[in-house]
Amino acid sequence: MKPHMMGRERDEETGKYTTQYQREDFLNALEEGDFLATSDVAEIVGCTQNLAYRRLKELENEGEVKSKEIGRFLAWQKTD
């Protein structure tokens, strides 16, 4: 799996770049395989595991993805 390159925007006040993660980035990451662990999704998107978990939970609440416990891990899959 390779990290997905994300678009970056510059904050006009500070001049610092910020990385924007779109919902499609997480949905596209789930096309890499069946039931990917949160850490795998984070690696593909290029974000922290904590952020990936939060965004995936949001998508689950919206009915876009589903989760499943596999051992001690939570894995994710797009819904049909």
N, C-alpha and C positions, 0 to 999 in steps of 0.2 A: 504494500500500500504506500502511496506517495502523498505527501501533504498537498492540499489544494491551495493554490495561490489566491489570496484574497485581495480585493481592491482596498486601497487605503485613502483616507481623506485627511487633509491637514486642518487642524484647528486654527482658525484665523487669529485668535488672540495670542495663543502660545507658540504657534508655528510648529507644534509637535504633530506627528502623524498618529492617527488612530486606525486600528483595524476594525473593519465592519464585517460582521458575520450575518449573513442573510439566512432566512429559513430554508431557502433552496440549497444552501451549502450543506446543511445537516441532512436534508432529504436526499440529496445526491450522494452523500457519503454512505447512506444506507443501501445504495445500489451496488456497493462493493461486495456484498455477501449477505447471507441469511443470518439474522440475529447477531449483530456486531456488538461487542462490549462497548461501554461508554468510553473507555480509554482508546479503543480503536477508532471510534468516531472522532474523538478529540484529535488524534494523530492525523487523520485524513483531512479534517477541517483546518488544523493548525491552531487550535485554541487549547485552553486548559481543560482538564477533565471536569472540573467543577462547572465551568461555563457550558460544556457539552451536556452535562447532566441536566442543568436548569433548562436549556433550550429544548432538549429532548422531552422533558416532562411537560413543557408548554405545548409541544407538538402532540404529545400523547393526550393531553386534556382537550385539544382541538380535534382529536380523532384521526390525525395524520399518521401517527406511528403507534406501535404497541410494544410493551416491554414484557420480558419473561425472565424469571430468576433461573439462572443456570449455575448450580453450585452456590458459591458465595457472590457471584457477579450478576449484575443486571444487564441484559442484552436487549437490543432494539431491532425492530423491523418495521418497514413501511406497511401500512394497512392496504388492503386491496381496493 
